[in-house]
Amino acid sequence: MSAFGFDHGPELPAEAAWRPLDRALWRWTRAHGGSPLLARLAAWAAFADGEGDAALPLAGEEALRYGLAPLDDARLDTLRGEPLLGDGRVPTPFVLDAAGRFYLWRNHADECALAALLGERLAASAAVAVDEADLDALFPGGDPAAVASQREAVRRVGASRLFVLTGGPGTGKTTTVLRMLLMHLKAMPDARIAVAAPTGKAAQRLVQSLRAGRQALLESTNASLPETWRALLDRLPDGEALTLHRLLGYDPHRNRYTRDRAHPLAADLVVVDEASMVDLPTLRALLEALRPEATLILVGDADQLAPVGIGSVLLDLVVALEARTSPVLVRLTHSFRAERPLAAINDAVRKGEAAALRAAFAAAGDQAQWRDVTAGAAYRQALQGWAEVLAATLPRPRLPAADDTAAAAQALAALRALSRRQLLCALREGPHGAPAVDAWLGRRLKEAWGVPEDREWYPGRAVLVVRNDYAARLFNGDVGLCLADADGRLRVWFESSDADGRPTARAFAPAALPAHEGAFALTVHKAQGSEYAHVAVLLPPDPAQRILSRQLLYTGLSRAKAQVELWAGEAVVAAALARPLYRIGGLRERLA
Ligand SMILES: Nc1ncnc2c1ncn2[C@@H]1O[C@H](COP(=O)(O)OP(=O)(O)OP(=O)(O)O)[C@@H](O)[C@H]1O
């Protein structure tokens, strides 16, 4: 045990793990009269913040997460005497709560404010009357057991100013949200609706799914939709997809949102899809920007990876609401996709069941393949096969130079074809990391397509934008495809919507793109919010690799809509299944 009462476990991060920011906070704390113990805790709290935890646990088992020996009550009481530390009632740089969680002030403030805002919404009713005839019209025919939870969600749409709809891929979340919106519109025909998602890609997918759902409702062969509902369908949002940042009017120059309590959103109903990717401060900002009488519907898969930023708000909300069997939460479990075998695979991963996962792969036939690529030769063979299929199937049409509309239509078709197949890597660094794999695939494709090796841009190159460019309306996560026109000019095309909300493609000169990287292989993290027909998920060969987790594997595999490949050894998969991730924070307790 060290002088400050801490042990470093053998595989847990020692102080060497501290980043410059963490060390700076240590120095700041010492310089402002904090004890050596407080300075260490401050640095570890900053480190934990970088890992996505809202707080540093000091008591109980959780303290071991960062290699800290738990502090007993006497030590916690001594700590509470330090002037830089408070209990959250008045501003202090650090906060220690009653459960022994040590916070940086900002995270504590965000967590408490969010819990209060959510609590207010949960208590308020939206007063939307729903009768069974409405539900029958919106859910004509079908298997009653399969649609029971969807009907329940629509029935409860008026239960509060906050509603949470969670479920795995293909369980009909968007289908259900569309009907919830219609039900709202029936009660309040002038309701202004806003839909958004954390990333541009996810926002685009949401608008497209809503459009497809509307069409399906109009064309339903089971029963024709009564006229009242048809008229309401026209009022559904169909415009450009909004990221949450854009919805909230993010001002990059001032690093703040223009929508807030004083300037709330002009919306009566806000739907946020892919809510598992929304972090604590962003959800707080959204709730503050909502008018009190507006309703928020959060939609997402709570079993996916936690957001890149702080907290795991969707999961915390789902756990807290499930614990009190709250009517404002509905979990959808029935998969409506034809690809049922994939649902069994995702379910086994979600539950961390290795035997069930093996059985699900065995039962899936052609739709799923588990390849042990632990040996280098097997790995190279898998990659080589992937490259050959890409080389043969990726469309690289030469676009008409003089007709931009025709060029955009062809580029859109090529972009759609690109997103049919995607290789996803667990890692970013090293030979199994997405950039290295992308570079390898790029070289093979250049060979296959006869492109000189030193050429950076060539028709067929896929890139991923990694920084928001508000002026160009290109956002982190957008995928573009480089194509040549008849004059030989290379441009990079991105999916977009025209003024009427119809899908189209926009082109940029390669030099005009914001920061980007190759997209033939993406990390699982970057693929959140996207779906592809055929996915291969590559795990690293070392089972001790810290990145491996149940959520990572689930998020990767559940990106596949029709076919999935898992490239990993048995021991590595077992290690991932055995590690469910959780984030430290007090939101669940505050919501209880
Ligand atoms: N009640 C239903 N009856 C028949 N088909 C349905 C029903 N609900 C959903 N589906 C179909 O299941 C598929 C997936 O639905 P939807 O896109 O709403 O699910 P999701 O949970 O939003 O999926 P994603 O994983 O894409 O986010 C769609 O083809 C949809 O038409």
The ligand as a Gaussian input file, in Angstrom:
#p B3LYP/6-31G(d) Opt

LIG

0 1
 N      -45.452000      -4.651000     -36.500000
 C      -44.759000      -4.982000     -37.590000
 N      -45.284000      -5.788000     -38.525000
 C      -44.599000      -6.128000     -39.609000
 N      -43.334000      -5.728000     -39.877000
 C      -42.744000      -4.932000     -38.972000
 C      -43.412000      -4.512000     -37.780000
 N      -42.552000      -3.726000     -37.083000
 C      -41.417000      -3.662000     -37.794000
 N      -41.532000      -4.381000     -38.929000
 C      -40.513000      -4.516000     -39.983000
 O      -39.270000      -4.857000     -39.390000
 C      -38.198000      -4.169000     -40.012000
 C      -37.439000      -3.351000     -38.961000
 O      -38.294000      -2.351000     -38.459000
 P      -37.740000      -0.966000     -37.939000
 O      -36.845000      -0.354000     -38.960000
 O      -38.890000      -0.195000     -37.449000
 O      -36.898000      -1.500000     -36.714000
 P      -35.780000      -0.784000     -35.874000
 O      -35.838000      -1.384000     -34.522000
 O      -35.945000       0.689000     -35.984000
 O      -34.529000      -1.290000     -36.633000
 P      -33.045000      -0.740000     -36.705000
 O      -32.245000      -1.831000     -36.186000
 O      -32.880000      -0.555000     -38.188000
 O      -32.966000       0.524000     -35.935000
 C      -38.813000      -3.308000     -41.085000
 O      -38.718000      -3.982000     -42.298000
 C      -40.258000      -3.189000     -40.663000
 O      -41.116000      -3.016000     -41.759000

